[in-house]
Amino acid sequence: MQDDDFSLFRSAVRGVKPMQHDRADTGKPRSNKAQVATRRANAVVGDGEPRVDGLSDQFVIDVGAEDELYWSRDGVQDSQLRKLKAGQVPFEGSLDLHGLNVEKARQLLWDFLAEATKFEIRCVRVTHGKAARTDGRRPMIKSHVNTWLRQHPQVLGFTSCLPRHGGTGSVYVLLKRTMLEGRDE
């Protein structure tokens, strides 16, 4: 720099105080690592005695966020599953598992299916979400729901919903009915 440029620069920055730190404030709050660790620990801790519900996590079938789910027990007619997939079997109840941890989702799903069975409901919708994860892993709740529904004794089959009912983020679930006395169906 020439002398006159240097003197011009000095006069322009006169009175400016040097910065005490070299980091920019992005406006994002800093994550409290202790708080994050506590939340993670609480997400896996049960809230009392373990429930015995018949739904196991020993082997979970990993599915992708956009994968279509389709399964039926032996003996279920293909025509019934085609109707279910086409949305021609009306669902009479719906459960949303978005944002829940795995244990809470399992408990709600078990209770929901038990209530649907009690009221002789033929078809329900379960919304598990797609949960495209930033860490590249598969959707957790969707994978667990896929596994649990295969284990539940009252589930005859399930298939991903039509786009207007949630698409690959939801499933129609076909349930057994025992036919209440006096019912003529």
C-alpha positions in Angstrom: 0.0 0.0 0.0 1.1 3.5 -0.6 1.3 6.0 2.2 -1.8 8.0 1.2 -3.9 4.8 0.9 -2.7 3.6 4.3 -3.5 7.0 5.9 -6.9 7.0 4.3 -7.6 3.5 5.7 -6.5 4.6 9.2 -8.7 7.6 9.1 -11.7 5.4 8.0 -11.3 2.8 10.8 -10.5 5.4 13.5 -12.4 4.5 16.7 -13.2 1.0 15.7 -12.6 -1.6 18.4 -11.1 -5.0 17.6 -13.4 -7.9 17.9 -13.1 -10.1 21.0 -14.1 -13.4 19.3 -13.7 -14.7 15.8 -17.1 -16.5 15.4 -20.1 -15.1 13.6 -23.5 -15.2 15.3 -25.7 -17.2 13.0 -28.8 -16.7 15.1 -29.2 -20.4 15.8 -29.3 -21.3 19.4 -26.5 -23.5 20.5 -27.4 -27.1 21.3 -27.1 -27.9 25.0 -25.3 -31.2 24.8 -26.4 -32.2 28.3 -30.0 -31.5 27.5 -29.7 -33.5 24.2 -28.1 -36.4 26.1 -30.9 -36.4 28.7 -33.6 -36.4 26.0 -32.0 -39.3 24.2 -31.7 -41.3 27.5 -35.4 -40.6 28.3 -36.5 -41.7 24.8 -35.3 -45.2 25.5 -36.2 -45.5 29.1 -39.4 -47.3 29.8 -42.1 -45.7 31.9 -42.5 -48.5 34.4 -42.9 -52.2 34.1 -42.4 -53.8 30.7 -45.6 -54.6 28.8 -46.0 -58.0 27.4 -47.9 -57.4 24.2 -46.6 -60.0 21.7 -44.9 -57.4 19.5 -41.1 -58.0 19.3 -38.2 -55.9 18.2 -35.8 -58.8 18.0 -35.8 -58.6 14.3 -37.0 -55.4 12.5 -37.5 -55.5 8.7 -35.9 -52.2 7.4 -37.9 -50.4 4.8 -37.2 -47.3 2.8 -39.1 -44.0 3.2 -40.8 -44.5 -0.2 -41.1 -48.3 -0.1 -44.7 -49.6 -0.5 -45.7 -52.0 2.2 -47.8 -55.1 1.3 -48.3 -58.2 3.3 -51.1 -60.8 4.0 -51.5 -64.0 6.1 -51.8 -67.3 4.4 -55.5 -67.9 3.5 -56.4 -64.3 2.9 -58.0 -63.9 -0.5 -56.1 -62.0 -3.1 -59.2 -60.2 -4.1 -59.6 -58.8 -0.6 -56.0 -57.4 -0.6 -56.6 -55.9 -4.1 -59.7 -54.1 -2.8 -57.7 -53.0 0.3 -54.9 -51.6 -1.9 -57.4 -49.8 -4.1 -59.0 -48.1 -1.1 -62.3 -49.9 -1.7 -62.4 -51.2 1.9 -63.4 -48.2 4.0 -61.4 -47.7 7.1 -63.3 -46.9 10.3 -60.5 -45.7 12.5 -57.1 -44.0 12.2 -54.0 -43.8 14.3 -51.2 -41.3 13.8 -47.7 -42.3 15.2 -45.8 -39.3 14.0 -43.2 -38.0 16.4 -43.4 -40.8 18.9 -40.6 -42.9 20.3 -40.6 -46.6 19.4 -41.9 -47.8 22.8 -44.8 -45.3 22.9 -45.7 -46.2 19.2 -45.8 -49.9 20.1 -48.0 -49.3 23.1 -50.5 -47.1 21.1 -50.6 -49.5 18.2 -51.3 -52.5 20.4 -54.1 -50.6 22.3 -55.6 -49.2 19.1 -55.8 -52.6 17.4 -57.2 -54.2 20.6 -60.0 -51.5 20.6 -60.7 -51.9 16.9 -61.0 -55.7 17.4 -63.3 -55.2 20.4 -65.7 -53.1 18.2 -65.5 -55.5 15.3 -63.9 -53.0 12.9 -62.8 -54.5 9.6 -60.2 -52.0 8.4 -58.2 -49.2 10.0 -55.5 -46.8 8.9 -52.2 -46.4 10.7 -50.0 -43.4 9.8 -46.4 -44.1 10.6 -44.8 -41.4 8.4 -41.8 -41.7 6.2 -39.2 -40.1 8.4 -36.5 -39.6 5.8 -33.6 -39.4 8.3 -30.7 -37.1 7.9 -28.2 -39.8 9.1 -29.1 -41.9 6.1 -30.7 -44.7 8.1 -34.1 -46.2 7.3 -37.3 -44.8 8.8 -37.6 -46.2 12.3 -41.3 -46.1 13.0 -42.3 -47.3 9.5 -39.9 -50.3 9.8 -41.2 -51.2 13.3 -44.9 -50.9 12.2 -44.2 -53.1 9.2 -42.7 -55.7 11.6 -45.3 -55.4 14.4 -48.3 -55.7 12.1 -47.0 -59.0 10.8 -46.8 -60.3 14.4 -50.2 -59.1 15.6 -52.7 -62.0 15.8 -55.7 -59.9 14.6 -54.0 -58.5 11.5 -55.0 -60.4 8.3 -53.0 -58.1 6.0 -51.9 -54.5 5.2 -50.9 -52.4 2.3 -49.7 -48.8 1.7 -52.5 -46.3 1.4 -53.6 -44.3 -1.6 -51.9 -40.9 -1.9 -55.1 -39.1 -0.6 -54.9 -41.2 2.6 -51.2 -40.8 3.2 -49.5 -42.8 0.5 -46.4 -44.7 1.6 -46.5 -42.9 5.0 -49.7 -44.9 6.0 -51.1 -48.4 5.8 -54.6 -49.8 5.5 -54.8 -52.7 8.0 -57.3 -55.5 7.5 -58.4 -57.1 10.8 -60.1 -60.3 11.8 -63.7 -60.2 13.0 -65.3 -62.8 15.2 -68.8 -61.8 14.3 -70.8 -60.8 17.3 -73.9 -62.8 18.2 -77.0 -61.8 16.4 -75.0 -60.2 13.6 -76.1 -61.4 10.1 -73.2 -60.5 7.9 
